[in-house]
Amino acid sequence: MFYERLHVTFVGVLATLVDSVVVAEFAGYWLHRLLHSDKIPALSRGHLIHHFLVYGPRQPMRAHEYRDATDHRFSVGNVGLEWLVPSGVILLFCWGVMALLHVENFWMAKVPGLRTWFLKARRLHDIHHKSLDSDGFMDANFGIGFYLFDRIFGTMTKRHRPFNWCGYKTAAERYGLDETELVSLRSCSKSLFQKTDRT
């Protein structure tokens, strides 16, 4: 009888963990798509500070520590309103995983068993950062760590493609992301928004 209870408890805990990952991934996928859709421009603008100013196309994807995109804006930790308003508690886990994708030499990249998954997930997230359509929307790899829903909904991209500078300019103009804002953010390269004729 004790074994049966232990077994049921173990199975219950395991099922809860698996279900939690699926629910968090599903919610994270759709929230991430919302943030890139411009359906709520203020939320999209806040998220694109992360994409265009802090981890932009001319910025390295890795740093010694996570670079905060919410300096001088309301946030909890480094999570801005664009994540807090629509997501609530369930996405705190997802935020943690996403933050780890930008930390250089993170411990998961060194642990056998986790290394392969982590490096693949991080690469897919890097592709997300560099995938813009001509209207200036990120259009690939919205998943948080497993990219299941990218596969289901057809937004999975496994290869980098040439960066769309026209889309980048369109988005930067739409959200008013310019050198003035860049200067106000810590740890960013001043060369990000140099005026060039890239297309």
Secondary structure by P-SEA (a helix, b strand, c coil): caaaaaaaaaaaaaaaaaaaaaaaaaaaaaaaaaaaccccaaaaaaaaaaccccccccccccccccccccccccccccccccccccccccaaaaaaaaaaaacccccccccccaaaaaaaaaaaaaaaaaccccccccccccccccaaaaaaacccccccccccaaaaaaaaaaacccaaaaaaccccccccccccccc
